Amino acid sequence: QRIEILVSKLIPSILHQLVLTSPTDKLLKGIDKAIRKSIRQWLKLPQDTTLGFFHAKTRDGGIGVPSILHQVAMGQMRRISRMDQSQDPLVMWVLRCCTEIKRTEKAINRRLNIDGTDIHSKQHLHQAWADRLHQSADGRGLEDASFFPFVSKWLREKPQWLKSSSYINMIKLRGNLLYTRARATRGDIRSENMNRNCNACNQYETIPHILQKCPRTTFERIKRHDMTTKAFVEQAVHRHYNVIKEPQLRTRAGKRVPDVIIHKDDTAIVVDTQICGDQHRVTSLSYKAKVDKYCTADVRSEVSRLTGVPLMNIKFTALVYNHRGLPAPETVRDLKLYGWNNTNLMFLSMKVLLGGIACWSSHRAGTAVFFPPR
């Protein structure tokens, strides 16, 4: 609620006054720093959180808080541009002779620059902040976020059932900002003598390691998978699908056990769930591997026997998300075709993130060791 009030009420209330005056760079940067400091306190973010995470739009993976420095410059540029289009002789004289406007134009050119990139429009500004986020070590896994803006709506519209502590940790998990040994020693001059390895399995301790590989979080990892599948099943039942959970299908290649088969009328859909890492496009590769595994003649025959659906009406899909809550494009395409909407897909994304938080918390609290002592 604080962030929503800040973005929708407080910042717009001061922008108009700042655009019509001639604020210094020091003042505008000071306001931006004060805003970021407050957000760090509210969300308990680490000090080295990249600026792109604060200022990139939520659809690009950020929090979506505008930068006052750039918003003021954009507002002043729009006003001067409209004056420049005027045919009024007085306005034309003011533009030509007023030293204050010339000084403002120089300030605009100086301020509308991010990492050496000149900004010429609002869309260009949004893309520049998105690029800064996606080029950072923590934001690299959010490159595909702009393809699915609907899964990010919970950042600005926090559901009533979601605890504040969970909301904060979901934002930190999405931004790769949760504590790990690797992150804690980043940039520390003493890091050569500090242990960055997991105290459970002696592997390099990062968020992907904790959520995807570490043996200490195996149980919670399975629970995350099952919780996501259960949420999908509940949505299917709401759409009047009949559900068969974990059927054992006999094939010549061995037993196949998809997570769920849903069927309605003359259509059956075989669905398997996977939550993968956040590397670029890995969700699409995981989707293809899952579909290729089950899309065989033997599986079709078994599904037809169980559901009574003709062989040609049996479909195959995979419920694939990465651990930051971003779905595979093919998953979105298929589920929308079968009747799922954006809110359903966002809810599944939140379940993935909540399961990831449980994995991380379990790892932090656990004491199990899976490597021999030295």
C-alpha distance (Angstrom), angle and dihedral (degrees) to the residues before:
residue distance angle dihedral
Q1 . . .
R2 3.80 . .
I3 3.80 92.1 .
E4 3.81 91.9 46.4
I5 3.84 91.0 50.4
L6 3.82 89.8 46.9
V7 3.82 93.9 50.7
S8 3.81 100.3 37.9
K9 3.83 102.0 33.4
L10 3.81 117.1 14.0
I11 3.81 102.2 42.3
P12 3.85 95.1 45.1
S13 3.82 89.4 49.0
I14 3.82 92.7 60.9
L15 3.82 99.7 34.0
H16 3.81 95.8 75.0
Q17 3.80 92.6 54.1
L18 3.80 93.0 45.3
V19 3.82 92.6 49.4
L20 3.83 92.1 52.8
T21 3.82 93.7 49.7
S22 3.79 132.4 54.2
P23 3.81 104.7 -108.7
T24 3.78 118.7 -177.6
D25 3.79 123.6 -116.0
K26 3.79 88.3 -114.7
L27 3.81 92.1 58.0
L28 3.82 94.6 47.1
K29 3.79 93.7 45.7
G30 3.81 88.9 47.4
I31 3.82 91.0 54.7
D32 3.83 90.3 49.0
K33 3.80 91.2 50.2
A34 3.80 91.6 49.1
I35 3.81 90.9 50.7
R36 3.81 92.8 48.7
K37 3.81 90.6 47.0
S38 3.81 90.8 54.3
I39 3.81 92.2 47.5
R40 3.81 90.4 50.1
Q41 3.80 89.0 54.0
W42 3.82 94.5 45.7
L43 3.81 95.0 47.2
K44 3.83 96.8 30.5
L45 3.81 91.2 -125.6
P46 3.83 121.6 173.0
Q47 3.80 118.8 -103.0
D48 3.80 93.3 -113.8
T49 3.82 94.7 58.6
T50 3.80 106.4 140.9
L51 3.82 116.4 -108.9
G52 3.79 88.9 -126.6
F53 3.81 90.2 66.1
F54 3.83 90.4 58.8
H55 3.80 98.3 43.7
A56 3.83 105.6 30.9
K57 3.81 114.4 99.9
T58 3.80 117.1 -98.6
R59 3.80 89.3 -115.1
D60 3.83 87.9 59.8
G61 3.81 93.0 49.4
G62 3.81 101.1 -93.2
I63 3.80 133.7 108.5
G64 3.80 93.3 -104.2
V65 3.82 101.5 -128.5
P66 3.84 109.7 151.4
S67 3.80 119.9 -124.5
I68 3.81 108.2 -117.9
L69 3.82 92.0 -151.0
H70 3.79 92.8 57.7
Q71 3.81 97.2 35.8
V72 3.81 91.4 55.2
A73 3.81 91.3 47.9
M74 3.83 90.9 49.1
G75 3.81 91.3 49.5
Q76 3.80 92.5 49.7
M77 3.82 91.4 46.5
R78 3.82 90.8 53.3
R79 3.82 92.1 50.4
I80 3.80 93.9 48.4
S81 3.82 90.0 46.1
R82 3.82 90.6 54.5
M83 3.80 90.6 48.0
D84 3.80 89.1 50.9
Q85 3.83 89.6 56.5
S86 3.81 92.5 51.9
Q87 3.82 120.0 109.3
D88 3.81 93.2 -157.8
P89 3.86 109.2 120.3
L90 3.80 92.6 -142.8
V91 3.81 92.9 52.5
M92 3.82 90.3 47.2
W93 3.81 90.4 51.1
V94 3.81 92.0 49.3
L95 3.81 91.1 51.6
R96 3.81 91.3 49.4
C97 3.79 99.0 44.4
C98 3.82 109.6 24.5
T99 3.82 109.8 104.8
E100 3.83 91.3 -164.0
I101 3.81 91.2 62.2
K102 3.81 91.2 48.4
R103 3.81 89.2 50.6
T104 3.82 89.9 49.0
E105 3.82 91.3 50.7
K106 3.81 90.4 54.0
A107 3.81 90.1 49.6
I108 3.81 90.6 49.8
N109 3.81 92.3 52.5
R110 3.80 89.7 48.7
R111 3.81 95.1 48.0
L112 3.79 99.2 42.7
N113 3.78 94.4 74.1
I114 3.80 128.1 99.6
D115 3.80 118.5 -174.7
G116 3.80 91.4 -22.9
T117 3.83 93.9 -47.5
D118 3.81 116.7 122.4
I119 3.81 114.8 -135.1
H120 3.82 118.9 -139.0
S121 3.81 104.4 164.9
K122 3.79 143.5 16.1
Q123 3.82 91.2 -101.4
H124 3.79 90.2 51.0
L125 3.81 89.6 51.3
H126 3.81 92.5 51.5
Q127 3.81 90.8 48.2
A128 3.80 92.1 49.0
W129 3.82 91.8 54.8
A130 3.81 90.5 45.0
D131 3.82 90.4 51.8
R132 3.80 90.9 49.2
L133 3.82 90.2 52.4
H134 3.81 95.1 45.3
Q135 3.82 92.9 47.5
S136 3.81 92.1 55.1
A137 3.80 123.1 92.3
D138 3.81 92.4 -114.7
G139 3.81 97.8 40.8
R140 3.79 99.3 47.0
G141 3.81 92.3 95.2
L142 3.83 91.8 58.4
E143 3.81 96.4 65.5
D144 3.81 92.5 111.5
A145 3.81 95.8 46.1
S146 3.82 93.7 99.5
F147 3.83 90.5 63.3
F148 3.83 89.9 63.8
P149 3.84 108.2 35.9
F150 3.82 91.2 158.8
V151 3.84 93.6 68.0
S152 3.83 89.0 61.4
K153 3.83 97.3 55.8
W154 3.81 92.3 99.1
L155 3.84 89.4 70.9
R156 3.80 91.2 67.8
E157 3.81 98.1 26.2
K158 3.80 105.5 44.6
P159 3.84 109.9 -164.1
Q160 3.80 115.8 -121.0
W161 3.82 92.3 -124.5
L162 3.81 93.1 56.9
K163 3.81 115.7 96.1
S164 3.80 116.6 -128.0
S165 3.81 92.0 -124.1
S166 3.81 90.3 52.9
Y167 3.80 91.0 47.0
I168 3.80 91.0 53.5
N169 3.80 93.3 47.3
M170 3.81 91.5 47.0
I171 3.81 89.5 56.5
K172 3.81 90.5 47.9
L173 3.81 92.6 48.2
R174 3.80 91.1 48.3
G175 3.81 89.5 51.9
N176 3.84 95.3 42.4
L177 3.82 88.5 -117.1
L178 3.82 101.4 129.2
Y179 3.78 117.0 115.9
T180 3.79 118.4 -87.7
R181 3.79 130.7 155.7
A182 3.79 91.3 -114.1
R183 3.79 91.4 53.0
A184 3.79 94.6 43.7
T185 3.82 91.6 57.0
R186 3.80 96.2 43.3
G187 3.79 110.9 126.9
D188 3.82 93.1 -0.2
I189 3.82 112.6 138.0
R190 3.81 87.7 -146.1
S191 3.82 92.6 53.3
E192 3.83 93.7 104.6
N193 3.79 88.7 68.9
M194 3.82 95.4 40.6
N195 3.78 126.0 91.9
R196 3.82 112.0 -115.4
N197 3.78 95.3 172.8
C198 3.79 128.1 106.2
N199 3.82 112.7 -96.7
A200 3.81 89.4 -141.2
C201 3.82 102.7 53.3
N202 3.82 105.6 2.3
Q203 3.83 93.5 -117.8
Y204 3.80 124.6 133.3
E205 3.81 103.1 -76.1
T206 3.80 113.5 -129.0
I207 3.79 133.1 139.1
P208 3.84 92.8 -98.8
H209 3.81 89.3 51.1
I210 3.82 93.3 50.2
L211 3.81 95.3 44.8
Q212 3.80 100.4 37.0
K213 3.82 111.0 25.4
C214 3.79 117.4 13.7
P215 3.84 112.1 111.1
R216 3.81 90.4 -143.9
T217 3.82 90.5 68.5
T218 3.81 97.6 43.5
F219 3.81 93.9 110.3
E220 3.81 94.1 47.7
R221 3.79 90.0 44.6
I222 3.81 89.8 56.8
K223 3.81 89.7 46.7
R224 3.82 89.8 52.9
H225 3.80 89.8 52.8
D226 3.82 92.5 46.9
M227 3.82 93.4 45.1
T228 3.81 91.3 53.1
T229 3.82 91.8 47.0
K230 3.82 91.1 48.1
A231 3.80 90.9 52.6
F232 3.81 89.8 50.6
V233 3.83 91.3 49.3
E234 3.81 91.1 51.5
Q235 3.80 89.7 52.1
A236 3.82 90.1 49.1
V237 3.82 92.0 51.0
H238 3.81 88.9 49.7
R239 3.83 86.7 57.1
H240 3.82 90.3 52.5
Y241 3.80 96.0 -107.2
N242 3.78 119.1 150.6
V243 3.80 110.8 -125.8
I244 3.80 132.6 -146.7
K245 3.81 111.5 -173.5
E246 3.80 121.4 -147.4
P247 3.83 98.3 -20.3
Q248 3.78 115.0 -167.5
L249 3.80 106.6 -127.7
R250 3.79 118.4 -165.4
T251 3.80 114.9 -141.2
R252 3.78 136.3 163.1
A253 3.81 88.5 -107.9
G254 3.80 91.3 55.3
K255 3.77 136.5 -89.3
R256 3.82 116.9 -28.4
V257 3.82 119.7 -160.5
P258 3.82 113.7 -175.0
D259 3.79 116.2 -171.0
V260 3.78 94.6 -116.1
I261 3.80 145.1 -8.9
I262 3.79 116.3 -152.1
H263 3.79 121.9 -170.4
K264 3.78 137.9 176.0
D265 3.79 131.0 171.0
D266 3.82 106.3 -26.8
T267 3.82 97.9 -21.7
A268 3.80 131.0 88.4
I269 3.81 125.6 -175.0
V270 3.79 124.6 -161.3
V271 3.82 110.0 -150.5
D272 3.79 129.6 -172.7
T273 3.81 124.3 -178.2
Q274 3.79 128.0 -137.3
I275 3.80 132.8 169.1
C276 3.78 110.0 -162.5
G277 3.79 140.2 176.5
D278 3.80 125.3 -74.1
Q279 3.79 100.6 -110.0
H280 3.80 115.4 134.7
R281 3.84 112.3 -77.8
V282 3.82 93.3 -10.6
T283 3.82 89.6 127.6
S284 3.81 90.6 63.2
L285 3.80 91.4 50.3
S286 3.81 90.5 49.2
Y287 3.80 90.9 49.1
K288 3.80 91.8 51.9
A289 3.81 92.3 48.2
K290 3.80 91.6 51.4
V291 3.79 95.1 47.6
D292 3.81 92.5 45.6
K293 3.80 89.6 51.9
Y294 3.80 94.6 57.0
C295 3.80 103.7 27.4
T296 3.82 96.9 92.3
A297 3.79 134.9 121.4
D298 3.82 92.3 -112.7
V299 3.82 92.8 53.2
R300 3.81 90.7 47.6
S301 3.80 90.6 53.3
E302 3.81 92.4 49.4
V303 3.82 92.9 47.3
S304 3.80 90.5 48.1
R305 3.81 89.7 51.4
L306 3.82 92.1 51.0
T307 3.80 98.5 43.3
G308 3.81 105.0 25.6
V309 3.81 89.9 -127.3
P310 3.85 118.3 142.3
L311 3.81 114.8 -103.2
M312 3.82 93.6 -115.1
N313 3.83 91.9 55.7
I314 3.79 96.0 57.2
K315 3.82 113.4 107.9
F316 3.79 131.5 -168.2
T317 3.79 128.1 -148.3
A318 3.79 140.4 152.0
L319 3.79 130.5 -134.4
V320 3.81 97.6 -136.8
Y321 3.81 125.3 171.9
N322 3.78 130.4 159.1
H323 3.80 119.7 -126.0
R324 3.83 90.8 -97.6
G325 3.79 90.0 61.9
L326 3.82 99.1 -103.8
P327 3.83 115.5 137.4
A328 3.79 129.1 -139.3
P329 3.83 111.2 -98.7
E330 3.80 89.2 -125.3
T331 3.81 91.1 53.5
V332 3.80 90.7 53.9
R333 3.81 91.3 47.2
D334 3.81 93.7 50.2
L335 3.79 98.4 43.3
K336 3.80 92.8 48.7
L337 3.79 88.2 51.1
Y338 3.83 89.3 53.9
G339 3.81 94.7 49.4
W340 3.82 106.2 -86.9
N341 3.80 118.0 136.5
N342 3.81 135.0 -152.8
T343 3.80 93.3 -92.8
N344 3.81 91.1 55.2
L345 3.80 91.4 50.3
M346 3.81 90.9 48.3
F347 3.81 90.5 51.2
L348 3.82 90.8 52.7
S349 3.81 88.9 49.8
M350 3.81 90.3 53.0
K351 3.82 90.4 50.4
V352 3.82 89.4 53.9
L353 3.81 90.8 51.1
L354 3.81 93.4 46.4
G355 3.81 89.3 50.8
G356 3.79 89.5 50.0
I357 3.80 91.4 52.6
A358 3.81 89.2 51.9
C359 3.84 89.1 52.4
W360 3.81 92.2 50.1
S361 3.83 93.1 45.8
S362 3.80 91.0 48.6
H363 3.79 90.6 51.2
R364 3.81 92.3 49.8
A365 3.81 92.9 48.6
G366 3.82 97.1 38.9
T367 3.78 127.2 98.8
A368 3.82 101.8 -173.4
V369 3.81 114.0 128.1
F370 3.81 123.9 -155.0
F371 3.81 104.3 -176.5
P372 3.81 129.7 68.7
P373 3.81 116.4 -96.4
R374 3.79 117.0 -106.3
